[in-house]
Amino acid sequence: MSNLSNHSEDNELSTAQLITLFIVFAFILIWLGDTFVATVGIIGEIIVFAVEYNKKHHQID
């Protein structure tokens, strides 16, 4: 039982997986959305992925 409580969670995505997901989501936004939706969606996507990348590399608290 003590192994379960001491087990560290290692379910973070690698940098390559983050980049791949970013490209896939951007492609979906461009393909299915109009210009406004694609632009705003990609800007929002950049913010979300930048925060996750910085959090993963401990660049922000």
C-alpha positions in Angstrom: 0.0 0.0 0.0 2.8 2.4 0.7 4.0 2.1 -2.9 0.8 3.6 -4.1 1.1 6.7 -1.9 4.7 7.3 -2.8 4.2 6.8 -6.5 4.9 10.0 -8.4 2.6 10.9 -11.2 4.5 10.8 -14.5 1.7 11.4 -17.0 3.0 14.6 -18.5 3.2 14.9 -22.3 6.7 15.2 -23.9 7.7 18.3 -25.8 7.3 16.4 -29.1 3.7 15.4 -28.2 2.9 18.9 -27.2 4.1 20.2 -30.6 2.2 17.5 -32.4 -1.0 18.3 -30.6 -0.5 22.0 -31.3 -0.2 21.3 -35.0 -3.2 18.9 -35.1 -5.4 21.4 -33.3 -4.3 24.3 -35.5 -5.0 22.3 -38.6 -8.5 21.4 -37.3 -9.1 25.1 -36.6 -8.0 26.2 -40.0 -9.8 23.4 -41.8 -13.2 23.7 -40.0 -13.3 27.3 -39.0 -13.4 30.6 -40.9 -10.6 33.2 -40.7 -11.8 34.7 -37.4 -12.3 31.4 -35.6 -8.9 30.1 -36.8 -7.1 33.3 -35.8 -8.6 33.6 -32.3 -8.4 29.8 -31.8 -4.7 29.6 -32.7 -3.9 32.6 -30.4 -5.7 30.9 -27.6 -4.0 27.7 -28.4 -0.6 29.4 -28.3 -1.4 30.8 -24.8 -2.5 27.4 -23.4 0.4 25.5 -24.8 2.9 28.1 -23.8 1.7 28.0 -20.2 1.8 24.2 -20.2 5.3 24.2 -21.7 6.6 26.8 -19.1 5.0 24.9 -16.3 6.6 21.6 -17.5 10.0 23.2 -17.5 9.5 25.1 -14.2 9.9 28.5 -15.8 6.9 29.9 -14.0 5.5 29.2 -10.6 
